[in-house]
Amino acid sequence: MTLTLPPAVSPPRRVLMGPGPSDVSPRVLAALAAPTVGHLDPYFLRIMDETQKMLRTVFRTSNELTLAVSGTGSAGMEACVVNLIEPSDRMLVCVNGVFGGRMSDVAGRAGANVTKIERNFGEIFPPNEVAEAVKRVAPKVVGIVHAETSTGARQPLEEIAKAVHDAGALLLVDCVTSLGGIPVEVDAWQLDAVYSGTQKCLSCPPGLSPVTFGPRAIAAIDRRRTKIASWYLDMTMVRNYWGQDRAYHHTAPINMNYGLHEALRIVLEEGLENRFARHARNHKALKAGLKALGIEYSVAEPNQLPMLNSVLIPSGVDDLAVRKQLLAEFGIEIGSGLGPLKGKTWRIGLMGETSTASNVLLFLAALERCLAGQKSNGAGVAAANAFYAS
């Protein structure tokens, strides 16, 4: 049979305003296209060292074991869980969205004795509720999501971390959506193990998962009685490749690390505080525009994420039809609701490179076009412009 070659890759230009990936800087794309070297080449080892130092700055930690796992954010989740959990270890997982549920599933597959506490999608956990569950369960590890991508809810961590440590447990945190968009204070909040992803507020294509393990987590790994369930994600071996020994473990995705290196340079050139302020400012402008259109958020105001805006779809509006029109006519991608929020919410991303005033105004104008006949023309854009002017 003769194979007819498909056409060369030529993707359309999109404005990525969904729950991830976010838009990618041309500088990062250029770094991805740089010449590939060997995974033990002196040049690449220098890139690894520099990436580690920049990741520590972004995580706000001095943790030695800070690196980029070869895999997406879900690989980072598995890396944290399988390294800390041994068969029959008790793990408490806080589930208020899809990704808390996923952490629970991963823990069960790793052999943990899992207890879940649950909240409705979009709600957060009060510290006293977590503290009570920790006392009752006496877990080795407590898992929680800082920024729940499926709901747009932001979970405060400081008081929860204290309750977890007072009970002698470890705190494992999902910061996939939060890192680089809102403060993630690994050392100040005493987070024991944290994982993230490159494709959200760091604005690098998906493919790597920044992780960091604190002293208590490393001590727990070193005390293990059983082998880590995953060879590929075994930090006792991976850390030797990222450390001074440079012991071969696997062939790292060289060019993806180039991309992350450049993305982190962009983050630190802007400055973390400036970056957080930019995300907050564009979130508030978007909120003002949506309010003028009668569109409300699905999360209580104190808990809303600035980079992932989950809003209620107006009554009588066809969810899929609007998203299709935004993509077809304006090249704008937004996300649908997940789980019990499917068909009820839109998830509008303002992450990293995507978080700009021009994208906010473009989206509001496009959304008004999609809602023609139902909303007053221009009200959303006018409200956002008034916010920026103020």
PyMOL commands that set and color helices and strands:
alter all, ss='L'
color gray80, all
select helices_A, chain A and resi 26-32+42-59+73-84+98-109+127-137+158-166+215-222+235-242+254-270+272-292+301-303+319-330+339-341+352-354+357-370+379-389
alter helices_A, ss='H'
color red, helices_A
select strands_A, chain A and resi 15-16+65-70+90-95+113-118+141-145+147-148+153-154+170-174+193-195+208-213+308-312+332-333+335-336+345-349
alter strands_A, ss='S'
color yellow, strands_A
deselect
rebuild
show_as cartoon
